[in-house]
Amino acid sequence: MTLRVLGVEPTMKQLLNLTQLFCFPKSRIPVRCLQVRLYCNSTSSVVSAREKRGTSDQFKTQISSGPSFNDFIRGSTSNKITTSDIEVEYKHEYPSADLELWNSQKVYFETYGCQMNVNDTDIAWSILQRNGYQRTEHLHEADVVLLVTCSIREKAEQTIWNRLQGLTAMKNKRRRSRTPMKIGILGCMAERLKTELLEREKLVDVLAGPDAYRDLPRLLTVAEGGQQASNVLLSLEETYADVMPVHHSRQGHSAFVSIMRGCDNMCSYCIVPFTRGRERSRPVSSILEEVRILSDQGVKEVTLLGQNVNSYRDTSEEQFCGATPTKLSRGFKTVYRPKLGGMRFSDLLDRVSQVDPNMRIRFTSPHPKDFPDEVLHLIAERENICKQIHLPAQSGSNQVLKAMRRGYTRESYLDLVQNIKNIIQDVSLSSDFISGFCGETEEDHQQTLSLIRDVGYNIGFLFAYSMRKKTHAFHNLKDDVPADVKQRRLEECINVFRQEAARVNATLIGSTQLVLVEGESKRSAKELCGRTDSNMRVIFPREDVAVHPAESNTAAINVGDYVLVKIMSATSQSLRGHALSQTSLQVQQVR
């Protein structure tokens, strides 16, 4: 609501002061009605009508000459007004960035979970920065602490609960100071656990779901007034296409770019459709603009993000719309009807890869159903699209895959793996697996182990199953695998995975790999660390090398450089070697 008085619109600061004037502490009961009673000091119990009228007229005169609306606004010098001069206009708008309250506010972020949460942090920070907030890397300096959370597994949520206990203790200590602290929960956990966080535990001041980051300035303003504030509504349209994330990578050589949000797959174990909503894709023009900006800033690697990144389908422009159904991998199906029209993932990948030939392009997390041949051929043809594909299997058992509602069988998954290897030379594969899903038998578990051996992944993400509320499994299946059995099966999967990864990585010994340098090794400042095209971590000594493969001049290696590294040894998790020379993607493409 905005108030226009005699054609003059009050400032937001004035409105805040007015709001504070009419806000009552919870411990006080606001006066609902003021009843004026007139008494006569005369000993006579009868008051004449004339005396009553005179007293009433006198009181009305005092009221009319009393303070007006303008007198309740601090620092106002405008002329006095009457209610006939006030025009009230109702409209929804976010608080102005000029609020004096915000000028000194410092915000501290902690990010948990997947790469989408890293990107969400960048989006939230971009919105707050526009509204006058400052960012701090030091918790003790923070006026606002925001946790960007994950609900995909019970362990992830428990980590947040534990962290909130510690932050609440810190907040209580600071209540006596002049710099009180506000705590906010952003992301999936905010949407899923609103009641527990706000009403039962009362640990947070602000809740903002994945589609409510634009509302953060307003929510924080409400919290400054001493009230809890939340917005966890999911959207069918929100993609933050017009919000340019403020990328906060310390190295500055790589960045995540969100291309779509939400998921329609409805796998029975997954809570993502309920915490992040339905699929919607960001317009291709917005994505390309962000990638160009990152290229101009010297970023050497971009990862395209989405809950089902390769189901991207942009229908924002009329020319993208049509009647052609979405193509799936052979032997795969979905629980939803075929989607018609739109610019597909292969089209987007084609355009993004042309922005900067010297920039690596990755994408995650895909679904195996969305790998038609045109996507695979494009990856094979473009030198700057990494030859590494994440292919989440989740299980090697047809029975479990059906219960998970994955839309494929073990056989169709293996056919896809073979098709990928036939089209993309020297491709490397990574995957996700869940141990102990509802109804999983020992035979099902053994089939998962055999799938891991048959495919030969070099990177994996393996977890024990944890039931999540709202999911299809929660309502229709029974979490009947004991916790100790889940843990034992998980450990067996990890052991087999490491054995196969060590075998796959050993084949790289003696080869020369193109490595993008990320920084110092964690164990020694005398060593550098980077990643290959296949996303494998490579460690090598810090030393001057040739500035070009064909030159003798040497120079130090810096973060963000491409270097050629000869691999000397390998484990299941990393490679070791020594640097030969600096280079670039374009030079390698010519070679």
N, C-alpha and C positions, 0 to 999 in steps of 0.2 A: 504494500500500500504506500503510495506517495501522497503528500499533502502539498497542494499549491495554494499559497496564501497571497491574495492580491497579485497574482501573476508571478510570485517569487517562490521558487522551490526550496524548502529548508535543506540544509546539508545533512548528510548521514550522521554526523557527529551530534547535531541538534536533536535528531530523532532518537539517537541512542540515549541522550541525556533525558529526553522526555520519557522513554521506556523505563529507564532506571527510576524515575520519579514515581511511576505508578506501579512498580514491582514491590511486593510485600515479602518480607522474609517468611519462610515456612512456619516459623515459631509464632507468628502473629496472625490474627484473624482479620482479614480486610473488612472494613465497614461496608455492609451491603446497602444500607439506607440511612439517611440522616433525617430524623423527624424533629422539626422545630416546634417547641412548645412555648407559649407565651404565658407568663405569670404576672399577676398584679400584686404589688406590695401593700395595697390598701387593705384595711381590716374588713372592708365590705366584701362579702362573698359574691356580689353581683357587679359585673363589669358592663358598662353600657356598650351598645353596638358602635357608637361613635368612637369610643376609646379603642375598641378592638380594631376598627377600620384604620384609625390613625397609627396604631402600632404596626399593623401589617404594611401600610404604605411606607412607613419609615424603613422597615426591614427590606422591602423591595428596592428602595432607593440605594441602600447600602450595598445590596447584591449587585445592582447594575453598575455601580461605580467601583466595584472591587476588581481584583486581578483578572486578566483575560488569558486566553491560550498563549499569547505571545510572552506573557510574564513568566511562564513556566519553562521557557527555552533560555538556557544559560547564554549570556553574552549577546542576546538579541538587542538590536537598537531600532527595530522596525516600529512603525506606528501601530497603535492598538487597533484591533480588528473585531468584528462581530461574526457570528456564525454564518451570516449570509455571504460574507466575503470568502468563505473557505470552500474550495472545490476539492472533493475527494475523488481520486482516481485509483482503482484497484488494478494492479498488475503484478505478476511474479517476476522478480528480478533478484540477482545475486548482489550481495553487499558491495559497495564501491571499494576499489583498491586504495582509496584515500583515507580510509579509517585510521585515525591516529593510534587506535588501539593496536593495530597490526605492525606498525613500523618497527617495533623492537622485538617482535616475536621470533624465536628461533625454534626450528623444528628438527628433530632427530629421527631418522628412519632406521628400522631394523626389518630386513627382508628374509622371509622363510619360504621354502618350497621351490617351485619350478621356475623356469626362465620367464614364464608369463608374469610371475610376481615381481621379478626384476624389472620388467618393462612397465608393469603397473606402478611401481615405485617412481620410475622416471616420469610417467604421466601425472601422478599425483603431485610430484614436486614441481612440475611445469605449471600446474594450475595454482599451487600455493605461491610460487615465485611471482606470478603475475599479480597476485593480491598482496604483495608487500612483505611476505615472509622471508626470513633468512634461513639458511641451512647450516647446521653444525655437525661436526663429526665427533663431538664430545658430549656424552650423555649428561654430565653435570651442568652443562651450559643450557640445556634444552628447556624451553617453556612448554613445548608440545612434543610428546613421544608417540610416534605412529608405528605400529607393528603391522606389516603387510603379511597376511597369514595364509596358511594352507590347511585344508580339511580332508585331503585325499586319504590320509591314514590316521588311525588313532594316536600313534606315536607323535606325529606332527602336531596334533592338537595338544597333547599333553605337554610338549615342549613350550607351547605358548602359555598354557595355564601356569606352569612353573615360573615362566618369565614374568607374568603379570603379578604374581605374588611378590616377587622382588621389587618390581617397579612401584607397586602400591605402598610397600614399606618406605621406599624412597620418597614417594609423593607425600605420605603422612608426615615425614620429618620436615619437609619443606613447607608445610601449611603455615607454619609460624613465621616464615620468611616473607620478604616482599616479592619473591619470584615463585609463586605457586606453579605446580606442574600439572598439565592435562595429559591424559593417556587416551589414545585412540586405537581401535582395531579396524583395519581395512581388509578387504578381500573376502575369500570364501568363508572363513570362520565367522566373520561379522554377519553374513547372511544366514548361516546355519544355526548359530548359537545366540541369537539376539536376546532371547528371554533370560538365559543363564547369565550372560555377560552384564546385562543392564539391571535386571530386576532381582535375580537371586543372589549373585555374587557381588554385584555393584562394584566391579573393579575398574570400569572404564567410564570415560566421559563422553566419548564419541564413537559411533559405529558407522562405517560407510562400506556398503557392498561394492562388488566389482564394477557395477554400472552407475555408481553414485559419486564418483570422484569430483565431478564438477560442483557438487554440493558441499564439498569440504569447507570452503571459506565460511559459508553460512552456519554449518554445523559447529565449527570451532567458535564462532561468535556467540552462538547460543550457549555453548559450554562455558565461555568466559563469564556469562551471566549467572553461573552456578547451577545450570540445568543439564541433565543428560540429553544428548541429541543423537538421533539415528536416522539413516536412510539406507535401506537394504533392498529397495525395489529393483527388480530385474527389468531389463528393457529388451524390446524386439528390434530396436534400431541403433542403440548406442555402440559406436566403434571408436570414438575419440578421434575421428578422422581429421578434425581441425585443430587438434591439440598436438603440437610438436613436442615430443618428449625431450626433457633435459637429460641427456645421457651422462651418467655419473661414473663412468669407468675410470679407474685410476690410471690404467695403462693408456686408454684412449685409442687403442688399435682396433677394438672390436665393439660391436653394438648389436642389440636385439631390436627388431622391427616387427611390431604386431601387425598382422594382415587380416586376422579374423578373430572373432570371440565366440564363446559358447560351443555347444556340441549337441548334435541330434542323434547320435548313435545309440544311446540308452543301453550301454552294456550293463548287465545286471549288477555288477559290483561297484559301479562308478557313480560318484556323487556330483561330478562336474556339471551335468545338465541342470541340476537343482541349485547349485551355488553360482553358476555363471550363465545359465540361461540357454536359449536357443542359438543356433548358428546364425551369424550375420557377418558379412565380409566388408572390409574397409575398401572404399573406392580405389582403383588402381592408380589414379592420378595423385592421390594423397600419399600412397606408398612410394611411388617413384620420386616425388618431391623430397620425402624424407631421406631416401637413399642417396639422392644427389647432394643434399646438404651434408650428409655424413661423408661422402666422397670428398667434397670440398674441404672438410675438416681433417682429412688425412686418414680416415678410418679404413683399415685394410680388410676387414672381415665383417660381414653382416649375416645374422641368422634370422630368417623369417619365422615368425612365431604364430602358433594357433593351437587350440585344443585338438583340432583335427585339421592341421595346416593344409594338407593337400586336397581337402574338400572345398577349398576356396572357390567362390562363385560370385563375381561382382555383377550385379544387375542395376547399378546406379545410373547408367546411361542407356538411352533407348536403343542404340545400335548394338548393345551387348545382349539385349533380350531376344529370345527366339523360342522355337519349339523343340530344339535338339535336346534329348535327355542326357544327363550326366553319365559318362562312361565309367564303369568299374573294372577292377582287375578281373580276369577270367576266373569263374568259379566262386565269386564273392557276391553277397547280397546284403540288403539293409532292412531294418525294421520299418523304414519310412518309404513313401512312394518316390519314384524317380523324380529328380528336380530338373526343370526345363530352363534352357537358356542360361545366359550369363557368361562372363569371361572366366575361363577355367584356370586352374593352377598352372598348367603348362604355358598358357598365354602370359600369365604374370611372371613366371620364372624366366621366360624368354626375354621380356622387357627389362626386368631387374638386372639380369646378367649383362645386358648391353650398356648399362649406365656407366660402368667403370671396369674395363677389362683387367685392371690390376687389383680388383677387389674380389675376395673370395665370397661365395654365396653358399650358405647352409640353410637348412630348414628343419624344424621340429615343432611339435611331435606329430608325425603322420599316422594314418590308419592304413593297414595293408590293402584295404579294398579300393583305395584311390590311387593306384599306380597303373593306369593304362599305358600302353606302349609308347605313346607320344611323350609322356613325361620321362620315361627311361631313355629314349633316344636323345632327348634334349640334354639330359645330364651327361650322356656319353659324348655328345658333340661339343659342349661348351667347356673350355679349359678352366674357367673360373668357377664353375659349379662343382662343388666337392663330390668326389666319387665315394661318398660314404652315405649309407641309407640306414635310418633307424626303422626297424621293422618289428613293432611289438607283437609278440606271439601270445604271451600270457600263459599258455599251456600247450602241451603236446598231445593232449587227449581229446578225441572227438566228443566224448561224453561231457567233459568239463567245458570245452569250447561252446557246446550247445547250451549248457547251463549259464554260461557267461554271456550268451547272446552276442557272440562275436561275428556271426555271419559267414563263417568259413570252416572248413575241415582241415585237419592236419595235412591231407593230401593236396588240397588246393593251395595251402600256404607253401608247401615244399615246391609245388609247380611254379609259384610266383618267384621263390628264391632262385630256382634254376633259370627262369626267364630273365631275371635281373642279372645274373652272372653271365648269361649268354650275350646280353646287350651291352653291359658296362664292364669293360676290361679292368681287372684288378680292383673291383669294387670291394669295399669292406662293409660289413653289416653289424649292427648293434640291435639290442632287443630288450624288452621288459618281460618279466615272468612273475607270477603270483603263486606262492606255495600254500597249500591247505585250503583251497576254495571249497565252498559248500559241496559235500558229497564226494570229494576227491578220495579215491581209493589208492592203495599202494601201487596197483597196476597203472592207474592214471599218472601217478608220480613218476614211475619208471619210464612211461612214454614221454614225459617232459624231458627227462634226462637224455633219452635217446635222440630227441629233436635237437637239443643243444649240441650233441656230438655230431649229428648229421649236417647241420648248417655250418658250424664253425664261426661263431661271432668273436669279435675282438673287444667289444665293450658291452657291458650288461648292467641292468638295474633290476635287482631281484628283491622281493619283499614277501613277508608272510601276510596272509589275508587278514584284514580286520573289517568286520561288518560296519557299514555306515547306514545311519537312519535315512529314510526317504527313498533309498534305492530299491530296485526291483527285487534284489536278493533279500533285503530286510523284510519285505512284505510277503515273499513267496517261497523263500528257501530257508534252510536251517543251517546255522553255522555249527556243524557237527564234528569238525576235525579238532581234536584236543590241542591245546596250545603247545605242549611239548612235542607233539607229532609235527605240527606246523614248523616249529623251530628246527627239528631234526631234518625235515625234508628241505627246508630253506638252506641249511648248511650243506647238504648234499648237492643241491643245485649250484651253489656258489663254488664248491670244490670242483665240480665237473666243468663249470663255466671257466674257471681259472686255468684248468688243464688245457682246454681247447683254445683259449686266448693265448696262452703261452706257445702252443703249437703254431697257431696262425702267425703270431708276431715273430717267431723264430725264422720264418721264411723270408723276413725282411733283412736279416743279417747279411751284410755285404752290399746292400742296395744303397742308392743315394736318394734321400727324401727331401722334398721342399718343405721347409719349416718356417712358420710365422712365429717370430720371437715374442713371448709374452712377458718375460721379466726374469728376475733371478730365480734360481732353484731354491726351494724351501729349505734345503739342508745346507747349502753353501753359497756364499756370495761370490765364490770363484767359479760358479757354474751358472749357465743360463738354461732357461726352459722355454719350449715352444711346442706347437702342435703341427702334425702333418696334415695332409689333405684328408686322410682317414680319421682324423681327430685323435690320433695317438699322441701321448705326451712324450717328448724327446728331451733328454738332458745332455748337455755337452759343455766342455770347458769354455770359460770366457777368455777369448784371445782375439787378436787382430787377424783379419782374413782379407783376401783379395776383394776389392770393391766390385769386381766383375769376374765371371768365370774365365775370361780370356785375358785378364790384365794382371800385372805383378804388383801394382800399388795396393797397399793394405790400409785398413781402417778398423776402428772398433765397431762392434756389433751393438745396435741400439734396439730398444723395444719398438716393435712395429716393422722391423726389417724382415725381409724374406732372405733366408740363407739355405744353401745346400749343405746337408749334413750326411756324412757317410755313417751308416748304422753298424756298430761294432758288437752290440749285445742286446738281448731282449728278455723281458719278463712278461708276465700276464698283464701287467698294468702300465709298463713304460718301456721306452727304448733308450739306448745310450749310444753316443757316437761322437764324432768331432767335425767341426764346421770346415767346409772347403772354401766357400766364397759367398759373398752376397750376390743377390740376383733379384729378379722380379717375375711376376706372373707372365707379363708380356714377353720377356726374354725366353721363358720356358715354353711359351706357346709357339714362338718362332722355331725353337729347337725341335 
